[in-house]
Amino acid sequence: MTGPAGPSNRNDPGTRGGVPWWWWIIGYMCFWSALALWPANQSQVEVPYSTFIAQVQSGNVAKIQVTGDAITGTFKKPYAAHTAFRTGVPTALGTSLQRLLEGKQVEVDVSPTAAPSLATSLLGWLPLLLLAGAVIWMVNRAAGRMGGIAGFGNVKTVGRREQESSVTFNDVAGAAEAKSELEEEVDFLRHPEKYHALGARIPRGILLIGPPGTGKTLLARAVAGEAKVPFFSLNASEFVEMFVGVGASRVRDLFRKAKEAAPAIVFIDELDAVGRRRGAGVGTVNDEREQTLNQLLGELDGFDQRAEVIILAATNRPDVLDPALLRPGRFDRQVVVALPDADDRLRILQLHAKKLKLAPDVDLRVIARTTTGLSGADLENLCNEAALAAAHHNHLAVMPSDFEEASDRIRLGSAHHRLVDPSERRIVAYHESGHAVTAWFTPGADPVQKVTIIPRGQALGMTEQIPEIERRNLSRAYLQARLVVMLGGRAAEELALGKITTGAESDLVEATKLARRMVTRWGMGDLGLVAFKVDEEQPFLGYEIAQGREYGDATADIVDRNVRMLLDGARDEARARLADHRDALDRLAGELLESETIGPDALQRLLGSNAAPDDHAVGASR
């Protein structure tokens, strides 16, 4: 299958038949130089000067021609199968040689020293010309082959301009709120006179904000497809080059092309690549990026109010954007493209499952419910991985087990070789059983769906929990329950094996991050209602090093003490749960050593009812 052809320079005046003009010149020079160096007479024989004298003395030389210090001539009788010869003379014809030639009646013709030919002269310049041609060729390739060195300032939209996008809102599953906000822009592009008659100023810059893979680029294409207008798409990083001023030139070129094609839509992906906060460095300033940003701000301000061009941009880092980009008149409308909920995930799965041959027992509703936190791109990848797994196992259709395998591969990576060492298998079995038992018997914890000790990625085992509902506001009880489950694996190792291993490293890291956010961000500690921005979850903006943290040493001590208190309380709670259900812990660990993977039905059989005793309420140990 072949794709659309890329941009061609066949009609470029700087090329001839698709080849740059300087290559033709170099080719002609090489041809004529080779022709000049080619021997004029291939039948000549090179003879020593002594042989030439001997032949003259024997009367076998008919005539000669002297040119500088070279002598050419012909023999009366062939010598070495040749009648033409060539030799050299140390000096001009001496008196003795002249007498000898006159005595033997040899015809002598003396020519002046020949001037070097044009091709011979050009041959000396050939290496320099070759080097110059190579430099020019590399410069033009670096410039994107957009008309020579001047192409550095042209925006690279060639090949990515679509006269009319084929994508519409029907091709975007979910994101109902985002689509409803963008319908106004579609209506403006379709009926601009309605807005102009009322004196309304339609938002020129619209910023799509959301995690990676949520469909921001697809939404931008859908807006152009619904409005049936040209669509320009490029990445913000393409503005910036190694030369200062190139990015600003490309911004001007982009807006010029968009205005010429109006009504049109320009989509700039990853806006934070060029729109980061100015001056947010530690002793360094990126002049090219900031100059490009300044030009972008100026172009947004300079828009004619009646110009039918809308700038869409996308980013997943709105916190690092320069405030000047977000003020009214620029990117003053922000559309949030959030991760899909259960209903949206079902629509996305139904859209991508149309291409798959599904088994009758595949329930997309169950898959949608068990894929909390996955984006649209993740769900598309899930369907593809499931199809690959089905083909690998020679299934006639994609089965539920294929979707389960694909989900595990996306979340944790491919399965590795099974654990062989019995001691290590037992440690991992009790560790994962600890997570499962604490989750099973802790009120408010997410239900356990599967437990396995088959290594995947960097994890030696996994306990999978599936939330019963989509949570947007997390309560303190729920967060404390998560801490208990995170530390359940470490507590099970201590209780059942009497040892501590490194297997709980990721659990401790994640539990510490969660506890610190509970204290510093959500007011769930002794700090009261104070919230601080600077912690390990915040993005690095550069100026934080100079400003330092937002709180002093005394507050830092309180934060550390509260974090430790939350973690110690969760560990004590996990120990209490496991001690109360030690039999269930042992049964589950033994079953894991036997079958390695346990599903929901086997969990219900092994652990029974998950009603937690009242004397161990979550957070009571604190």
C-alpha positions in Angstrom: 0.0 0.0 0.0 1.3 3.4 -0.9 0.5 6.6 0.8 0.1 10.1 -0.6 3.1 11.5 -2.3 5.1 14.1 -0.4 6.0 17.5 -1.6 8.1 17.6 -4.8 10.7 20.1 -6.0 10.3 19.1 -9.7 8.9 22.5 -10.6 11.4 24.4 -8.4 13.4 26.9 -10.5 16.5 25.8 -8.6 16.2 22.3 -10.0 16.3 20.7 -13.4 14.4 17.5 -13.7 14.4 17.0 -10.0 18.2 17.5 -9.7 19.7 20.7 -8.3 21.3 22.9 -10.9 24.7 22.9 -9.3 24.9 19.1 -9.7 24.5 19.6 -13.5 27.4 22.1 -13.5 29.7 19.8 -11.5 28.7 16.9 -13.8 29.6 18.9 -16.9 33.0 19.9 -15.4 33.8 16.3 -14.5 33.0 15.2 -18.1 35.1 17.8 -19.8 38.0 17.3 -17.4 38.0 13.6 -18.1 37.9 14.3 -21.8 40.8 16.7 -21.5 42.9 14.2 -19.7 42.1 11.4 -22.1 45.1 10.6 -24.4 44.7 12.2 -27.8 46.1 9.2 -29.6 45.7 5.9 -28.1 48.1 4.4 -30.7 51.2 6.3 -29.5 54.0 4.5 -27.8 56.1 6.1 -25.1 59.8 5.5 -25.8 62.9 6.6 -23.8 64.9 9.5 -25.1 67.9 7.2 -25.8 65.7 5.0 -28.0 64.5 8.0 -29.8 68.1 9.1 -30.6 68.9 5.6 -31.7 66.0 5.5 -34.1 67.0 8.9 -35.5 70.6 7.7 -36.1 69.2 4.6 -37.9 67.1 6.8 -40.1 63.7 5.4 -38.9 62.2 8.7 -37.8 60.1 10.5 -40.5 59.1 13.7 -38.7 58.7 15.1 -35.2 56.8 17.9 -33.5 58.4 19.7 -30.5 56.1 21.2 -28.0 57.9 22.5 -24.9 59.8 19.6 -23.5 57.8 17.0 -25.3 58.5 15.4 -28.7 55.9 13.5 -30.7 56.4 12.0 -34.1 56.2 9.1 -36.4 58.5 6.2 -37.4 59.1 5.2 -41.0 58.9 1.6 -39.9 56.8 0.4 -36.9 58.6 0.2 -33.7 57.0 -2.0 -31.0 54.0 -2.4 -33.3 53.5 1.4 -33.4 54.3 4.1 -35.9 53.5 7.1 -33.6 55.7 7.7 -30.6 56.1 10.2 -27.8 59.2 11.1 -25.7 60.6 13.8 -23.6 63.7 16.0 -24.1 65.6 17.4 -21.1 66.0 20.8 -22.6 65.0 22.6 -25.8 66.6 21.2 -29.0 70.3 21.3 -28.5 72.8 22.0 -31.3 73.9 18.4 -31.6 70.3 17.1 -31.8 69.5 19.7 -34.5 72.5 18.7 -36.6 71.5 15.0 -36.2 67.9 15.7 -37.3 69.1 17.8 -40.3 71.6 15.1 -41.3 68.9 12.4 -41.3 66.5 14.7 -43.1 63.9 14.5 -40.3 61.0 16.9 -40.7 60.9 19.1 -37.6 57.9 21.3 -36.5 58.3 23.4 -33.3 55.1 24.7 -31.5 54.9 27.2 -28.7 54.1 25.9 -25.2 50.3 25.2 -25.2 48.2 27.2 -22.7 46.3 25.0 -20.3 42.8 24.2 -21.6 39.6 25.5 -19.9 38.8 22.0 -18.7 42.3 21.6 -17.2 41.9 25.0 -15.4 38.5 24.0 -14.1 39.9 20.7 -12.9 41.9 22.6 -10.3 38.7 24.2 -8.9 36.8 20.9 -8.9 37.4 19.9 -5.3 36.3 23.4 -4.0 33.2 23.4 -6.2 32.3 19.9 -5.0 32.6 21.0 -1.4 30.5 24.1 -2.1 27.8 22.1 -3.8 27.7 19.6 -1.0 27.3 22.5 1.6 24.5 24.1 -0.4 22.7 20.7 -0.8 22.9 20.0 3.0 21.7 23.5 3.8 18.7 23.1 1.5 17.8 19.7 3.0 18.0 21.2 6.5 15.7 24.0 5.3 13.1 21.4 4.3 13.8 21.9 0.5 11.4 24.9 0.6 13.1 27.2 -1.9 16.7 27.3 -0.7 18.0 29.1 2.4 14.9 31.3 2.5 13.0 28.1 3.3 14.1 28.3 6.9 11.5 31.0 7.4 8.7 29.1 5.8 6.3 27.1 7.9 6.3 23.4 7.1 2.6 22.9 6.3 3.1 21.4 2.9 1.6 17.9 2.8 -0.5 18.6 6.0 -3.0 21.0 4.6 -6.3 19.4 4.0 -8.8 21.2 1.8 -11.5 19.5 3.7 -11.1 17.1 6.7 -13.0 13.9 6.4 -13.4 13.6 10.1 -16.7 14.8 11.8 -18.1 14.8 15.3 -19.7 11.4 14.5 -16.2 9.9 14.3 -15.4 11.2 17.9 -16.9 8.9 20.5 -17.6 10.5 23.8 -16.3 14.0 24.8 -19.9 15.3 24.6 -19.1 18.4 26.6 -16.1 19.3 24.4 -18.0 18.8 21.2 -20.9 21.0 22.5 -18.4 23.8 23.2 -16.8 23.6 19.8 -20.1 23.6 17.9 -20.2 27.4 18.3 -17.0 27.6 16.3 -18.4 25.4 13.6 -21.5 27.6 13.3 -19.3 30.7 13.1 -17.3 29.3 10.2 -20.5 28.2 8.4 -22.4 31.4 9.0 -20.0 34.2 9.9 -22.4 37.0 8.7 -24.8 36.1 11.5 -22.2 37.0 14.2 -20.7 40.0 12.3 -24.2 41.5 12.0 -24.6 41.5 15.8 -21.0 42.9 16.3 -20.0 39.7 18.2 -16.3 38.8 18.4 -15.9 35.1 18.1 -13.0 33.6 20.2 -10.0 33.4 17.9 -7.9 31.1 20.0 -9.2 27.9 21.6 -7.0 25.8 23.8 -7.8 22.1 24.1 -6.6 20.8 27.5 -6.5 17.2 28.5 -4.2 14.2 29.2 -2.4 12.5 26.3 -4.5 10.3 24.1 -7.9 11.9 24.9 -8.6 13.0 21.3 -7.6 16.6 21.1 -6.2 16.4 17.6 -9.2 14.3 16.5 -11.5 17.0 17.8 -9.7 19.7 15.9 -10.0 17.8 12.7 -13.6 17.2 13.4 -14.2 20.9 13.8 -12.7 21.5 10.3 -14.7 18.6 8.9 -18.0 19.8 10.3 -17.3 23.4 9.0 -15.9 22.1 5.7 -12.9 24.5 5.7 -9.2 24.0 5.1 -7.3 22.6 8.0 -3.6 23.4 8.8 -1.9 21.1 11.3 1.6 21.3 12.7 3.5 20.7 15.9 4.7 23.7 17.9 8.2 22.4 18.0 8.4 22.9 14.2 8.5 26.6 14.8 11.9 26.5 16.5 15.1 26.0 14.6 18.8 26.4 15.4 18.8 30.0 14.0 17.3 32.9 16.0 14.4 34.5 14.2 13.4 31.5 12.1 10.5 30.6 14.4 9.1 34.1 14.3 9.3 34.0 10.5 7.4 30.7 10.4 4.7 32.1 12.7 4.2 35.0 10.3 4.2 32.6 7.3 1.6 30.4 9.0 -0.8 33.1 9.7 -0.4 34.6 6.2 -1.3 31.3 4.6 -4.2 30.8 7.0 -5.6 34.3 6.1 -5.2 33.6 2.4 -7.2 30.3 2.8 -9.9 31.8 5.1 -12.2 30.5 6.3 -9.7 28.0 7.7 -8.6 26.3 10.9 -5.0 26.2 12.2 -4.2 23.5 14.7 -1.0 23.8 16.8 -0.3 20.7 18.7 1.8 20.6 21.9 1.6 24.4 22.4 3.7 24.2 25.5 6.8 23.4 23.3 6.9 27.1 22.3 4.5 28.8 24.8 6.2 28.1 28.0 6.4 30.8 30.6 9.0 33.4 29.7 12.0 33.9 32.0 11.3 30.5 33.7 15.0 29.4 33.6 17.9 29.1 35.9 20.4 31.4 34.4 19.5 30.4 30.8 17.2 32.1 28.3 16.0 30.5 25.1 16.0 33.6 22.8 14.6 31.7 19.8 11.7 30.2 21.7 10.8 33.4 23.4 11.0 35.4 20.2 8.8 32.9 18.6 6.3 33.2 21.4 6.4 37.0 21.2 5.6 36.8 17.5 2.7 34.4 18.1 1.3 36.8 20.7 1.6 39.6 18.2 -0.1 37.7 15.4 -3.0 36.8 17.7 -3.5 40.4 18.6 -3.2 41.6 15.0 -6.1 39.5 13.8 -8.8 41.3 11.9 -12.1 41.0 13.8 -13.8 39.9 10.6 -11.1 37.4 9.6 -12.6 33.9 9.4 -9.7 32.0 10.9 -9.7 30.1 14.2 -6.6 28.9 15.9 -7.0 25.7 17.8 -4.1 24.5 20.1 -3.6 21.5 22.3 -1.6 20.9 25.4 -1.5 18.5 28.4 0.6 21.0 30.4 -1.5 24.2 30.8 0.2 25.0 34.1 3.5 25.9 32.3 2.0 28.2 29.6 2.8 31.9 29.6 0.0 33.9 31.2 0.0 36.2 28.2 -1.2 33.4 26.0 -4.4 32.9 28.0 -5.6 36.5 28.4 -8.8 37.7 26.5 -8.3 38.2 22.8 -5.8 35.3 22.5 -6.4 31.8 23.8 -9.3 33.0 25.9 -11.5 29.9 25.6 -10.3 26.7 27.1 -12.0 23.4 26.4 -11.2 20.5 28.7 -11.0 17.1 27.1 -11.1 14.8 30.1 -10.5 11.1 30.3 -13.6 9.2 29.2 -16.1 7.8 31.8 -17.7 4.4 31.7 -20.3 5.4 29.1 -17.8 7.2 26.9 -15.4 4.2 27.1 -18.2 2.0 25.9 -18.9 4.2 22.9 -15.1 4.3 22.1 -14.9 0.5 22.3 -17.9 0.1 20.1 -16.4 2.4 17.6 -13.1 0.5 17.4 -14.7 -2.9 17.8 -16.4 -2.5 14.5 -13.2 -3.5 12.8 -12.8 -6.7 14.9 -14.4 -10.1 14.7 -15.7 -10.5 18.3 -16.7 -13.7 19.9 -20.4 -13.8 21.1 -19.5 -13.8 24.8 -17.4 -10.6 24.6 -19.3 -8.0 26.7 -18.0 -4.5 25.9 -19.8 -3.1 28.9 -17.8 -5.2 31.2 -14.6 -4.1 29.4 -15.6 -0.5 29.7 -16.2 -0.8 33.4 -12.9 -2.5 34.0 -10.8 0.0 32.1 -11.0 3.0 34.4 -8.4 5.6 33.7 -7.7 4.6 30.1 -7.8 7.3 27.4 -9.3 6.9 23.9 -5.9 6.1 22.5 -5.4 3.4 25.2 -8.8 1.9 24.3 -7.9 1.8 20.6 -4.6 0.1 21.5 -6.5 -2.3 23.8 -8.7 -3.5 20.9 -5.7 -3.9 18.6 -3.7 -5.8 21.3 -6.6 -8.1 21.8 -6.8 -8.8 18.1 -3.1 -9.5 18.1 -3.4 -11.8 21.1 -6.3 -13.7 19.3 -4.2 -14.2 16.2 -1.2 -15.4 18.3 -3.4 -18.0 20.0 -5.0 -19.0 16.7 -8.5 -18.0 17.8 -11.2 -17.7 15.2 -12.6 -14.6 16.9 -11.4 -12.2 19.6 -12.4 -13.7 23.0 -12.7 -12.2 26.5 -9.5 -13.8 27.5 -7.7 -11.9 24.7 -9.0 -8.6 26.0 -7.9 -9.6 29.5 -4.4 -10.4 28.2 -4.3 -7.2 26.3 -5.3 -5.2 29.4 -2.6 -6.8 31.5 0.0 -6.1 28.7 -1.0 -2.4 28.5 -1.1 -1.8 32.3 1.9 -3.9 33.3 3.8 -5.1 30.2 4.3 -8.6 28.7 4.4 -11.7 30.9 7.8 -13.0 31.8 9.0 -16.4 32.7 7.4 -17.8 35.7 9.2 -17.6 39.1 11.2 -20.8 39.6 12.8 -20.3 43.0 10.3 -21.7 45.6 11.3 -19.2 48.3 10.8 -16.2 45.9 7.5 -17.6 44.8 6.3 -17.9 48.4 7.3 -14.3 49.1 5.5 -13.0 46.1 2.4 -15.1 46.8 2.1 -13.8 50.4 2.8 -10.3 49.2 0.0 -10.3 46.7 -2.3 -12.1 49.1 -1.7 -9.4 51.6 -2.9 -6.8 49.1 -5.9 -8.8 48.2 -7.0 -9.7 51.8 -6.7 -6.1 53.0 -8.6 -4.9 50.0 -11.3 -7.6 50.5 -11.9 -6.9 54.2 -11.3 -3.1 54.4 -14.5 -1.0 54.1 -14.4 1.5 51.2 -11.6 -0.2 49.3 -12.1 -1.0 45.6 -13.1 -4.6 45.0 -10.5 -7.1 44.0 -10.9 -8.6 40.5 -7.8 -10.7 40.0 -4.6 -11.8 41.8 -1.5 -13.3 40.0 2.1 -14.0 40.7 3.0 -14.2 37.0 5.7 -11.5 36.5 4.8 -8.7 34.1 7.0 -5.7 33.3 8.9 -4.9 36.4 6.3 -6.3 38.7 6.7 -9.9 40.1 2.9 -10.1 40.7 -0.3 -8.0 40.6 -3.5 -7.5 42.5 -6.1 -5.9 40.3 -8.8 -3.7 41.8 -11.8 -2.3 39.8 -13.7 0.7 41.2 -17.4 0.1 41.5 -18.2 3.7 40.5 -16.4 6.5 38.8 -15.0 8.7 41.6 -14.1 12.4 41.0 -14.1 13.5 44.7 -12.0 11.2 46.9 -13.0 11.0 50.5 -10.5 10.8 53.4 -11.8 7.3 54.3 -11.3 6.1 50.7 -7.7 7.5 50.6 -6.9 5.9 53.9 -8.3 2.6 52.6 -6.0 2.9 49.6 -3.0 3.4 51.9 -4.0 0.3 53.9 -4.1 -1.8 50.7 -0.8 -0.4 49.4 0.9 -1.4 52.6 -0.9 -4.8 52.9 1.8 -6.6 50.9 4.6 -5.4 53.2 2.5 -6.3 56.3 1.8 -9.8 55.0 5.5 -10.5 54.5 6.2 -9.4 58.1 3.3 -11.4 59.5 3.5 -14.6 57.6 7.2 -14.8 56.7 8.9 -12.8 59.5 11.1 -11.0 57.0 11.3 -7.7 55.0 12.2 -7.7 51.3 12.6 -5.1 48.6 9.4 -6.2 46.9 7.4 -3.4 48.5 9.5 -0.5 47.0 6.9 0.7 44.5 4.2 0.4 47.2 6.1 2.5 49.6 6.9 5.2 47.0 3.2 5.5 45.9 1.9 5.4 49.5 4.3 8.2 50.5 3.3 10.4 47.5 -0.4 9.8 48.4 0.1 10.6 52.0 2.1 13.8 51.3 -0.6 15.0 48.9 -3.2 14.3 51.6 -1.3 16.6 54.0 0.0 19.4 51.7 -2.8 19.6 49.1 -6.0 18.4 50.5 -5.9 19.6 54.1 -6.1 16.1 55.7 -3.4 16.6 58.3 -2.5 18.9 61.1 -1.7 21.8 58.8 -5.4 22.7 58.6 -6.7 24.3 55.4 -3.4 25.4 54.1 -2.4 24.0 50.7 1.1 24.1 49.1 2.0 23.8 45.5 5.6 22.6 45.8 5.9 18.9 46.2 7.1 15.9 44.2 3.9 15.9 42.1 4.3 19.4 40.8 6.0 20.1 37.4 9.3 21.8 37.5 9.0 25.4 36.3 12.6 26.5 36.7 12.0 29.4 39.0 11.2 27.2 42.0 14.9 26.6 42.7 15.4 30.4 43.2 12.2 30.8 45.2 12.6 27.7 47.2 9.7 25.9 48.8 6.6 27.7 50.0 6.9 26.8 53.7 9.6 26.9 56.4 11.4 24.3 58.3 8.8 24.2 61.1 6.1 23.5 58.6 8.2 20.9 56.9 8.6 19.0 60.2 4.8 19.0 60.6 4.4 17.7 57.1 6.9 14.9 57.6 5.4 14.0 61.0 1.8 13.8 59.4 3.0 11.8 56.5 4.7 9.3 58.8 1.6 9.2 61.0 -0.6 8.3 58.1 1.7 5.6 56.8 2.2 4.1 60.3 -1.5 4.1 60.9 -2.2 2.4 57.5 0.5 -0.2 58.3 -1.0 -1.0 61.7 -4.5 -1.2 60.1 -3.2 -3.7 57.5 -1.5 -5.8 60.2 -4.8 -5.9 62.2 -6.8 -6.9 59.1 -4.4 -9.7 58.2 -4.2 -11.0 61.8 -8.0 -11.2 61.9 -8.1 -13.1 58.6 -4.9 -15.1 58.8 -6.6 -18.3 57.6 -7.8 -16.5 54.5 -4.3 -15.1 53.9 -2.8 -18.6 54.1 -5.5 -20.2 51.8 -5.1 -17.5 49.2 -1.3 -17.7 49.2 -1.4 -21.5 48.9 -3.9 -21.3 46.0 -1.6 -18.8 44.2 1.3 -21.2 44.6 -0.8 -23.8 42.9 -2.6 -22.0 40.1 -0.6 -18.6 39.9 -3.7 -16.6 38.9 -7.0 -16.3 40.7 -10.1 -14.7 39.4 -13.2 -13.3 41.1 -15.1 -16.6 41.5 -12.1 -18.3 43.2 -11.6 -15.2 45.4 -15.2 -15.4 46.6 -14.7 -19.1 47.4 -11.4 -18.6 49.2 -12.2 -15.4 51.1 -15.9 -15.6 51.6 -17.8 -12.6 52.9 -16.0 -9.3 52.8 -17.8 -7.7 55.8 -15.2 -6.0 57.9 -15.3 -6.2 61.7 -16.5 -3.0 63.4 -13.5 -2.8 65.8 -11.1 -2.1 62.9 -12.6 0.9 61.2 -10.3 2.5 58.7 -8.2 5.2 60.2 -8.9 4.1 63.9 -5.3 3.4 64.5 -4.4 7.1 63.8 
